[in-house]
């Protein structure tokens, strides 16, 4: 046998098999069914399909960012689709999950919550004062119809 066929038969040597799991979760690597991973051409086709479907979902999420819709949620769903097959997407999702968890823990800190409430109330008071000044000066006229 040649080196290529040895690598194809040994998942650890080819990098196709997922390494052992760790504290962050399951191991990295392809989650394709075993019968797909056995054939190089079928596995490559599978990866192209997963990439195209994930790309379509991510692009839909990007389009939803300025439009009504759950843009970020759809983008992360596309990343999760990619993470079923690509290590880089798995690492990005792990990093994102870790950062979101850290942010949630910081947000639950009573001092941070108090600061956020004070900033929100201050912002609302300023916005209300600006709205009141506008209404006092111009009334219920839209800005594009204001005549000096």
N, CA, C and O of each residue as an XYZ file, in Angstrom:
592
protein
N       0.837     -1.193      0.000
C       0.000      0.000      0.000
C       0.872      1.242      0.000
O       1.995      1.231      0.503
N       0.340      2.313     -0.571
C       1.098      3.561     -0.561
C       0.678      4.426      0.625
O      -0.259      4.095      1.352
N       1.375      5.524      0.803
C       1.123      6.389      1.961
C      -0.265      7.007      1.903
O      -0.891      7.207      2.944
N      -0.763      7.317      0.701
C      -2.077      7.938      0.570
C      -3.181      7.012      1.067
O      -4.082      7.449      1.782
N      -3.115      5.733      0.693
C      -4.154      4.806      1.129
C      -4.046      4.546      2.628
O      -5.062      4.329      3.289
N      -2.821      4.563      3.177
C      -2.662      4.408      4.624
C      -3.318      5.564      5.358
O      -4.003      5.366      6.361
N      -3.104      6.779      4.850
C      -3.715      7.939      5.485
C      -5.236      7.897      5.378
O      -5.936      8.292      6.310
N      -5.750      7.418      4.243
C      -7.183      7.375      4.037
C      -7.831      6.382      5.002
O      -8.951      6.615      5.457
N      -7.151      5.284      5.321
C      -7.727      4.275      6.190
C      -7.578      4.643      7.658
O      -8.377      4.200      8.483
N      -6.580      5.440      8.002
C      -6.348      5.814      9.390
C      -6.919      7.204      9.638
O      -6.314      8.199      9.239
N      -8.106      7.289     10.310
C      -8.724      8.601     10.511
C      -7.847      9.560     11.311
O      -7.889     10.768     11.078
N      -7.061      9.047     12.243
C      -6.221      9.946     13.036
C      -5.141     10.577     12.176
O      -4.791     11.740     12.378
N      -4.605      9.823     11.212
C      -3.545     10.355     10.363
C      -4.081     11.363      9.357
O      -3.382     12.312      9.003
N      -5.314     11.168      8.892
C      -5.854     12.059      7.866
C      -6.520     13.287      8.456
O      -6.796     14.249      7.739
N      -6.781     13.264      9.752
C      -7.444     14.411     10.361
C      -8.947     14.384     10.158
O      -9.634     15.337     10.525
N      -9.485     13.286      9.567
C     -10.920     13.204      9.343
C     -11.677     12.863     10.612
O     -12.811     13.307     10.794
N     -11.079     12.097     11.476
C     -11.772     11.673     12.689
C     -11.678     12.743     13.753
O     -10.662     13.430     13.858
N     -12.739     12.893     14.553
C     -12.685     13.902     15.603
C     -11.780     13.448     16.727
O     -11.824     12.287     17.134
N     -10.951     14.362     17.238
C     -10.136     14.015     18.392
C     -11.011     13.847     19.624
O     -12.198     14.174     19.613
N     -10.418     13.344     20.659
C     -11.178     13.126     21.894
C     -11.735     14.442     22.414
O     -11.145     15.504     22.213
N     -12.880     14.358     23.087
C     -13.520     15.559     23.637
C     -12.711     16.141     24.772
O     -11.823     15.491     25.325
N     -13.032     17.379     25.112
C     -12.362     18.036     26.223
C     -13.409     18.735     27.081
O     -14.608     18.494     26.935
N     -12.951     19.595     27.968
C     -13.868     20.253     28.891
C     -14.836     21.194     28.171
O     -15.919     21.465     28.690
N     -14.471     21.698     26.985
C     -15.339     22.619     26.263
C     -16.467     21.911     25.534
O     -17.410     22.573     25.100
N     -16.414     20.625     25.383
C     -17.464     19.914     24.673
C     -16.886     18.780     23.851
O     -15.766     18.333     24.096
N     -17.656     18.313     22.870
C     -17.183     17.200     22.059
C     -15.970     17.586     21.233
O     -15.657     18.765     21.070
N     -15.299     16.574     20.719
C     -14.100     16.798     19.929
C     -14.400     17.548     18.644
O     -15.547     17.659     18.210
N     -13.325     18.061     18.047
C     -13.454     18.812     16.809
C     -13.419     17.862     15.628
O     -12.858     16.770     15.711
N     -14.016     18.281     14.541
C     -13.944     17.508     13.312
C     -15.306     17.276     12.699
O     -16.325     17.766     13.184
N     -15.295     16.520     11.625
C     -16.497     16.254     10.853
C     -17.490     15.422     11.631
O     -17.114     14.491     12.343
N     -18.755     15.760     11.493
C     -19.819     14.986     12.112
C     -20.635     14.254     11.031
O     -21.771     13.840     11.264
N     -20.030     14.111      9.855
C     -20.700     13.406      8.763
C     -20.854     11.932      9.141
O     -20.036     11.385      9.880
N     -21.909     11.295      8.630
C     -22.062      9.853      8.896
C     -20.844      9.064      8.415
O     -20.155      9.470      7.479
N     -20.597      7.949      9.060
C     -19.398      7.157      8.765
C     -19.336      6.711      7.304
O     -18.262      6.711      6.702
N     -20.485      6.331      6.729
C     -20.451      5.848      5.342
C     -20.061      6.965      4.373
O     -19.551      6.687      3.288
N     -20.291      8.204      4.743
C     -19.880      9.328      3.893
C     -18.388      9.580      4.054
O     -17.695      9.866      3.077
N     -17.890      9.477      5.281
C     -16.461      9.724      5.519
C     -15.572      8.656      4.901
O     -14.386      8.903      4.678
N     -16.117      7.469      4.618
C     -15.307      6.401      4.028
C     -14.861      6.732      2.611
O     -13.773      6.334      2.195
N     -15.683      7.448      1.875
C     -15.351      7.796      0.494
C     -14.896      9.247      0.430
O     -15.636     10.153      0.813
N     -13.686      9.463     -0.051
C     -13.127     10.821     -0.127
C     -13.993     11.731     -1.000
O     -14.266     12.874     -0.634
N     -14.427     11.214     -2.167
C     -15.241     12.023     -3.080
C     -16.595     12.348     -2.452
O     -17.074     13.477     -2.560
N     -17.211     11.368     -1.800
C     -18.510     11.597     -1.164
C     -18.376     12.579     -0.002
O     -19.237     13.436      0.200
N     -17.293     12.448      0.755
C     -17.086     13.353      1.884
C     -16.846     14.781      1.398
O     -17.359     15.735      1.984
N     -16.071     14.924      0.336
C     -15.840     16.259     -0.228
C     -17.144     16.855     -0.738
O     -17.400     18.042     -0.534
N     -17.970     16.052     -1.395
C     -19.280     16.527     -1.857
C     -20.148     16.937     -0.673
O     -20.844     17.952     -0.724
N     -20.103     16.148      0.386
C     -20.854     16.448      1.600
C     -20.403     17.797      2.176
O     -21.234     18.619      2.563
N     -19.083     18.018      2.231
C     -18.558     19.270      2.764
C     -18.974     20.459      1.902
O     -19.312     21.519      2.428
N     -18.951     20.288      0.588
C     -19.387     21.370     -0.299
C     -20.856     21.675     -0.058
O     -21.243     22.842      0.000
N     -21.678     20.644      0.084
C     -23.099     20.841      0.356
C     -23.336     21.559      1.674
O     -24.142     22.487      1.743
N     -22.637     21.136      2.720
C     -22.773     21.786      4.032
C     -22.327     23.238      3.938
O     -22.956     24.121      4.521
N     -21.236     23.492      3.200
C     -20.753     24.863      3.064
C     -21.774     25.731      2.341
O     -22.031     26.862      2.756
N     -22.356     25.215      1.267
C     -23.315     26.000      0.477
C     -24.578     26.285      1.300
O     -25.080     27.409      1.284
N     -25.092     25.289      2.012
C     -26.286     25.494      2.836
C     -25.973     26.488      3.958
O     -26.764     27.396      4.212
N     -24.844     26.330      4.623
C     -24.453     27.269      5.679
C     -24.270     28.673      5.144
O     -24.668     29.644      5.788
N     -23.668     28.787      3.965
C     -23.472     30.102      3.352
C     -24.810     30.763      3.044
O     -24.974     31.961      3.277
N     -25.765     30.001      2.526
C     -27.087     30.555      2.230
C     -27.757     31.074      3.503
O     -28.378     32.136      3.491
N     -27.631     30.328      4.595
C     -28.243     30.750      5.860
C     -27.537     31.991      6.405
O     -28.199     32.916      6.877
N     -26.210     32.025      6.349
C     -25.466     33.194      6.830
C     -25.807     34.428      5.992
O     -26.012     35.508      6.546
N     -25.869     34.284      4.677
C     -26.216     35.419      3.815
C     -27.634     35.905      4.127
O     -27.877     37.111      4.167
N     -28.569     34.980      4.348
C     -29.928     35.376      4.731
C     -29.905     36.159      6.042
O     -30.632     37.141      6.192
N     -29.077     35.731      6.985
C     -28.956     36.452      8.258
C     -28.376     37.838      8.070
O     -28.824     38.793      8.705
N     -27.374     37.957      7.193
C     -26.765     39.267      6.926
C     -27.798     40.193      6.285
O     -27.859     41.380      6.607
N     -28.608     39.646      5.378
C     -29.665     40.449      4.759
C     -30.680     40.898      5.806
O     -31.223     41.998      5.708
N     -30.942     40.057      6.806
C     -31.920     40.390      7.851
C     -31.403     41.424      8.845
O     -32.195     42.004      9.587
N     -30.095     41.668      8.878
C     -29.584     42.631      9.862
C     -30.242     43.997      9.728
O     -30.740     44.515     10.727
N     -30.272     44.618      8.524
C     -30.943     45.918      8.429
C     -32.456     45.799      8.248
O     -33.174     46.783      8.424
N     -32.943     44.620      7.903
C     -34.369     44.398      7.676
C     -34.987     43.740      8.907
O     -34.272     43.262      9.787
N     -36.304     43.718      8.963
C     -36.942     43.009     10.092
C     -36.629     41.521     10.028
O     -36.707     40.900      8.968
N     -36.286     40.982     11.138
C     -35.977     39.560     11.206
C     -34.851     39.306     12.185
O     -34.111     40.220     12.548
N     -34.725     38.063     12.609
C     -33.693     37.703     13.595
C     -32.328     37.493     12.936
O     -31.846     36.363     12.869
N     -31.714     38.548     12.458
C     -30.472     38.456     11.696
C     -29.359     37.723     12.402
O     -28.798     36.776     11.849
N     -29.023     38.138     13.619
C     -27.905     37.499     14.323
C     -28.215     36.045     14.638
O     -27.329     35.193     14.570
N     -29.459     35.756     14.981
C     -29.840     34.375     15.274
C     -29.655     33.496     14.038
O     -29.173     32.368     14.147
N     -30.031     34.000     12.873
C     -29.884     33.244     11.631
C     -28.408     33.092     11.269
O     -28.001     32.038     10.781
N     -27.603     34.127     11.499
C     -26.164     34.022     11.233
C     -25.548     32.932     12.103
O     -24.756     32.123     11.618
N     -25.905     32.906     13.379
C     -25.358     31.870     14.259
C     -25.888     30.488     13.879
O     -25.191     29.492     14.070
N     -27.099     30.410     13.348
C     -27.613     29.121     12.860
C     -26.771     28.646     11.672
O     -26.454     27.460     11.573
N     -26.412     29.555     10.781
C     -25.544     29.197      9.662
C     -24.176     28.740     10.137
O     -23.608     27.790      9.597
N     -23.645     29.420     11.154
C     -22.361     28.993     11.722
C     -22.485     27.600     12.339
O     -21.560     26.793     12.244
N     -23.630     27.316     12.973
C     -23.834     25.987     13.560
C     -23.894     24.926     12.466
O     -23.415     23.809     12.659
N     -24.476     25.267     11.324
C     -24.485     24.325     10.196
C     -23.057     24.067      9.746
O     -22.669     22.917      9.541
N     -22.270     25.125      9.592
C     -20.872     24.953      9.204
C     -20.098     24.145     10.246
O     -19.212     23.362      9.902
N     -20.440     24.341     11.523
C     -19.704     23.671     12.601
C     -19.933     22.164     12.605
O     -19.185     21.436     13.257
N     -20.950     21.680     11.893
C     -21.119     20.228     11.816
C     -20.028     19.583     10.976
O     -19.847     18.366     11.011
N     -19.294     20.407     10.215
C     -18.309     19.846      9.299
C     -16.931     20.490      9.375
O     -15.941     19.838      9.044
N     -16.836     21.742      9.798
C     -15.575     22.470      9.713
C     -15.075     22.863     11.103
O     -15.812     23.424     11.913
N     -13.810     22.554     11.353
C     -13.199     22.827     12.657
C     -13.168     24.328     12.935
O     -13.425     24.741     14.066
N     -12.861     25.154     11.935
C     -12.779     26.602     12.158
C     -14.117     27.142     12.662
O     -14.134     28.024     13.520
N     -15.232     26.634     12.149
C     -16.549     27.094     12.602
C     -16.830     26.607     14.023
O     -17.454     27.314     14.814
N     -16.368     25.402     14.342
C     -16.540     24.893     15.701
C     -15.781     25.771     16.693
O     -16.282     26.075     17.776
N     -14.572     26.174     16.316
C     -13.775     27.029     17.196
C     -14.412     28.411     17.351
O     -14.414     28.969     18.448
N     -14.950     28.965     16.266
C     -15.629     30.273     16.337
C     -16.851     30.179     17.252
O     -17.084     31.072     18.066
N     -17.624     29.112     17.124
C     -18.808     28.964     17.977
C     -18.429     28.773     19.445
O     -19.100     29.300     20.332
N     -17.358     28.024     19.705
C     -16.911     27.871     21.098
C     -16.490     29.219     21.687
O     -16.841     29.549     22.820
N     -15.727     29.998     20.895
C     -15.279     31.311     21.355
C     -16.492     32.213     21.604
O     -16.546     32.909     22.618
N     -17.457     32.205     20.692
C     -18.652     33.040     20.836
C     -19.453     32.627     22.069
O     -19.903     33.480     22.834
N     -19.627     31.334     22.259
C     -20.375     30.853     23.421
C     -19.687     31.275     24.717
O     -20.344     31.686     25.674
N     -18.357     31.168     24.738
C     -17.610     31.566     25.932
C     -17.783     33.059     26.212
O     -17.986     33.457     27.359
N     -17.701     33.897     25.150
C     -17.841     35.346     25.328
C     -19.251     35.726     25.764
O     -19.414     36.609     26.606
N     -20.268     35.079     25.209
C     -21.655     35.366     25.595
C     -21.887     34.971     27.051
O     -22.551     35.691     27.796
N     -21.338     33.827     27.451
C     -21.481     33.394     28.841
C     -20.795     34.376     29.788
O     -21.343     34.712     30.838
N     -19.594     34.836     29.419
C     -18.892     35.823     30.250
C     -19.678     37.120     30.334
O     -19.777     37.708     31.411
N     -20.241     37.578     29.223
C     -21.021     38.819     29.217
C     -22.275     38.666     30.073
O     -22.654     39.594     30.787
N     -22.918     37.509     30.009
C     -24.113     37.271     30.826
C     -23.757     37.286     32.312
O     -24.503     37.828     33.129
N     -22.618     36.689     32.658
C     -22.195     36.699     34.055
C     -21.901     38.121     34.535
O     -22.262     38.496     35.650
N     -21.231     38.920     33.668
C     -20.956     40.312     34.044
C     -22.246     41.105     34.175
O     -22.368     41.945     35.066
N     -23.208     40.849     33.299
C     -24.473     41.599     33.341
C     -25.272     41.274     34.595
O     -26.072     42.095     35.042
N     -25.073     40.099     35.169
C     -25.795     39.723     36.375
C     -25.165     40.314     37.635
O     -25.769     40.260     38.707
N     -23.976     40.869     37.523
C     -23.325     41.509     38.661
C     -24.179     42.703     39.095
O     -24.509     43.543     38.258
N     -24.547     42.804     40.376
C     -25.433     43.887     40.826
C     -24.898     45.291     40.519
O     -25.675     46.178     40.167
N     -23.586     45.505     40.646
C     -23.038     46.826     40.344
C     -23.207     47.176     38.868
O     -23.540     48.309     38.524
N     -22.972     46.185     37.996
C     -23.104     46.417     36.556
C     -24.570     46.653     36.205
O     -24.875     47.518     35.384
N     -25.482     45.895     36.816
C     -26.914     46.099     36.563
C     -27.343     47.496     36.986
O     -28.083     48.169     36.268
N     -26.882     47.926     38.142
C     -27.237     49.266     38.640
C     -26.705     50.331     37.682
O     -27.414     51.286     37.363
N     -25.461     50.175     37.221
C     -24.890     51.120     36.272
C     -25.685     51.147     34.968
O     -25.962     52.218     34.427
N     -26.052     49.962     34.466
C     -26.818     49.895     33.224
C     -28.195     50.528     33.366
O     -28.679     51.179     32.440
N     -28.824     50.343     34.514
C     -30.136     50.962     34.747
C     -29.989     52.473     34.800
O     -30.807     53.190     34.225
N     -28.961     52.971     35.482
C     -28.735     54.422     35.569
C     -28.471     54.998     34.182
O     -29.021     56.045     33.840
N     -27.638     54.332     33.374
C     -27.362     54.810     32.023
C     -28.614     54.797     31.150
O     -28.830     55.721     30.365
N     -29.429     53.772     31.276
C     -30.664     53.695     30.492
C     -31.630     54.801     30.875
O     -32.204     55.455     30.004
N     -31.812     55.013     32.162
C     -32.721     56.073     32.613
C     -32.202     57.435     32.180
O     -32.983     58.283     31.749
N     -30.898     57.658     32.287
C     -30.312     58.929     31.854
C     -30.536     59.141     30.361
O     -30.911     60.236     29.941
N     -30.310     58.107     29.558
C     -30.540     58.206     28.119
C     -31.991     58.493     27.796
O     -32.278     59.301     26.913
N     -32.914     57.848     28.496
C     -34.335     58.098     28.263
C     -34.732     59.516     28.664
O     -35.541     60.139     27.977
N     -34.185     60.037     29.754
C     -34.482     61.412     30.175
C     -33.965     62.396     29.129
O     -34.667     63.346     28.779
N     -32.754     62.187     28.626
C     -32.194     63.074     27.594
C     -33.037     63.005     26.322
O     -33.351     64.037     25.731
N     -33.403     61.796     25.900
C     -34.230     61.646     24.692
C     -35.590     62.309     24.891
O     -36.098     62.959     23.978
N     -36.178     62.153     26.061
C     -37.469     62.800     26.350
C     -37.349     64.316     26.348
O     -38.229     65.008     25.837
N     -36.260     64.840     26.921
C     -36.054     66.293     26.930
C     -35.882     66.814     25.507
O     -36.457     67.845     25.160
N     -35.109     66.129     24.683
C     -34.933     66.546     23.285
C     -36.253     66.489     22.525
O     -36.548     67.387     21.737
N     -37.044     65.456     22.747
C     -38.351     65.358     22.109
C     -39.266     66.485     22.573
O     -39.988     67.079     21.773
N     -39.229     66.772     23.868
C     -40.050     67.878     24.402
C     -39.649     69.213     23.794
O     -40.515     70.010     23.433
N     -38.351     69.471     23.675
C     -37.877     70.721     23.070
C     -38.320     70.798     21.615
O     -38.761     71.852     21.155
N     -38.209     69.710     20.900
C     -38.623     69.701     19.487
C     -40.123     69.990     19.371
O     -40.544     70.815     18.559
N     -40.927     69.298     20.197
C     -42.374     69.512     20.132
C     -42.748     70.932     20.553
O     -43.673     71.514     19.988
N     -42.050     71.496     21.530
C     -42.333     72.868     21.981
C     -42.019     73.865     20.867
O     -42.752     74.832     20.659
N     -40.911     73.614     20.150
C     -40.493     74.559     19.117
C     -41.264     74.382     17.808
O     -41.637     75.378     17.189
N     -41.512     73.154     17.372
C     -42.098     72.915     16.048
C     -43.482     72.288     16.086
O     -44.174     72.307     15.068
N     -43.909     71.745     17.188
C     -45.197     71.060     17.243
C     -45.089     69.666     16.641
O     -44.022     69.053     16.634
N     -46.225     69.181     16.135
C     -46.265     67.828     15.588
C     -45.953     67.815     14.092
O     -46.619     67.117     13.327
N     -44.957     68.572     13.676
C     -44.557     68.651     12.271
C     -43.318     67.790     12.085
O     -42.401     67.822     12.905
N     -43.297     67.022     11.006
C     -42.140     66.194     10.719
C     -40.952     67.075     10.319
O     -41.151     68.153      9.759
N     -39.722     66.633     10.595
C     -38.544     67.474     10.335
C     -38.415     67.899      8.875
O     -37.900     68.987      8.615
N     -38.854     67.103      7.922
C     -38.705     67.475      6.526
C     -39.749     68.499      6.079
O     -39.714     68.974      4.944
N     -40.703     68.845      7.003
C     -41.706     69.866      6.655
C     -41.519     71.137      7.462
O     -42.363     72.032      7.401
N     -40.425     71.237      8.221
C     -40.165     72.409      9.047
C     -39.676     73.551      8.153
O     -38.745     73.386      7.365
N     -40.323     74.713      8.295
C     -39.913     75.896      7.551
C     -39.464     76.927      8.579
O     -40.277     77.477      9.323
N     -38.137     77.185      8.610
C     -37.426     78.063      9.509
C     -38.181     79.150     10.075
O     -37.641     79.940     10.850
